């Protein structure tokens, strides 16, 4: 299993941007880009998953269990 599935960045307005990638054993790739403004229902969950961020900071996104 990969140690990371993408990158999360917090914009100056505290919106989370997540650029993610998944790959299957046969080499099929899937890319996704998500944005979560602070009022989004999943915002806190996503922020906690990456271990917190501050505006302007980026971190790798670990895989979910």
N, C-alpha and C positions, 0 to 999 in steps of 0.2 A: 504494500500500500504506500502511496506517495505521502511524504511528510506535509505537503501543502497542496491545496486545490485551487489556489489563486491568491489575489491580493485585495485587501480592503484598505480604503483611504477615507479619511474624514475631511470633508471640505470645510472652508472657513465658517460656513453657516451651520456646521455640525451634521450635515447630510452625509450618510455613509454611501460610498460607491464600492461595489464588489464586482470584480472581474474574475470569473471562475471558469475552470476547465475540467472536464471529465473525459476519461479515456477508457475504452474497453480492451479486453485481452486481444481482440482481433485488430486493434489499431483505430477503431472508430473514435473520432473526437467530437466533443460537444462543448461549445463556448457559450457563456451567459454573462450578461451585464445587468446588475441590479442597482437601483438607488433606493435608499431608505431615508426619507426626511425624518426629523426628530418626532413628528407626530404619527408616524407609521406604526401600526399595531405590532409589527415584528422588530422594531428598531432596537429595543433593549435586548432582546434575545440575540440578535446579530452582533451587537456591540459586545455583549458578554462572551459570545463564542470566540471572538478574536482577542479577548483579554483586555478590552478597553482601548480607546484611541483618543488623541487630542487633535484639535483642528490642525490640518497640514500633515499629520502623521499617517504613515502607511505601515501595514503589517501583513505577513503571510496569513492566509486563511487555512486552518487545519481542517482535515476531513471530519465529517460528523461520524459518530459511531454507527 
